[in-house]
Amino acid sequence: MAFVTRQFVRSLSSSSSASASAKKIIVKHVTVIGGGLMGAGIAQVVAASGHTVVLVDQTEDILAKSKKSIEENLRKMSKKKFAENPKAGDEFVEKTLSSISTCTDAASVVHSTDLVVEAIVENLKVKNELFQRLDKFAAEHTIFASNTSSLQITSIANATTRQDRFAGLHFFNPVPLMKLVEVIKTPMTSQKTFESLVDFSKALGKHPVSCKDTPGFIVNRLLVPYLIEAIRMHERGDASKEDIDTAMKLGAGYPMGPFELLDYVGLDTTKFILDGWHEMDAKNPLFQPSTSLNKLVAEKKLGKKTGEGYYKYK
């Protein structure tokens, strides 16, 4: 009887531990790696929603520019949001900025963070080296997430010992305005991690959607083949790029035609995504390279940011 009792107590204790370990992580402190457009945007929305955030990049100059950009964006938003109460708007800006600190050494700050969001260059080797290093310094409970739009989350997670606490958290540009966040669950991501990130996304005022670790996730997986098919239609001479753009705007109700969108996103960005997918699945007809896209990128005609892509810009 005593043996049975001991077994029962052990069982209860085990169940209690399992229940405790299954509790979701409430994210309060966030570290964002990368002070570029996406990283700064993520840091802004994180701070504006009541979290504390450390923004990390390689130099103080980059971080100063990031902080200045965040402040400018916040002041623009506060003028609209607090049009009838400018004082409240100023207080909102100052409070948000006070929640953001900066650092050039990620390893020195991740020991006290609940979530690390990486938004650096789309290079698997660089991302792997970053996460492999941070894995040694981060707290046991810390969740790692990548904002990659095209690389496989599993390939990044495998550089760490916390595959169960690793997922994709894909924001859209411009982060403060775009409501969508794709939460990417790999085969190793725990349900606790996934639910914690869904809750965190909601706390930011975003609308999270879930997707498996498939190329491009949801949006880019549908969007990029659509853009490439528009290019192929133009390459075949089926229709002009102007008529294709007009057709999709007036016929499908899209705010921009595919060629306008390609130039806005950047032809180099689209080519990078397509090339990566082609490398993963060379036989997939949707992932085949585009002659005109490759030519324009080789000529450094990357779209609006260079003044010329499929269209010319003054």
Buried (B, 14 or more C-beta within 10 A) or exposed (E): EEEEEEEEEEEEEEEEEEEEEEEBBEBEBBBBBBBBBBBBBBBBBBBBBEBBBBBBBEEEEBBEBBBEBBBEBBEEBBEEEBEEEEEEBEEBBEEBBEBBBBBEEBBEBBEEBBBBBBBBEBEBEEBBEBBBBBBEBBEEEBBBBBBBBBBBBBBBBBBBEBBBBBBBBBBBEEBBEBEBBBBBBBEBBBEBBBBBBBBBBEBBEBEBBEBEBEBBBBBBBEBBBBBBBBBBBBEEEEBEBBEBBEBBBEEEEBEBBBBBBBBEBBBBBBBBBBBBBBEBEEEEEBBEEBEBBBEBBEEEBBBBBBEBBBBEEE
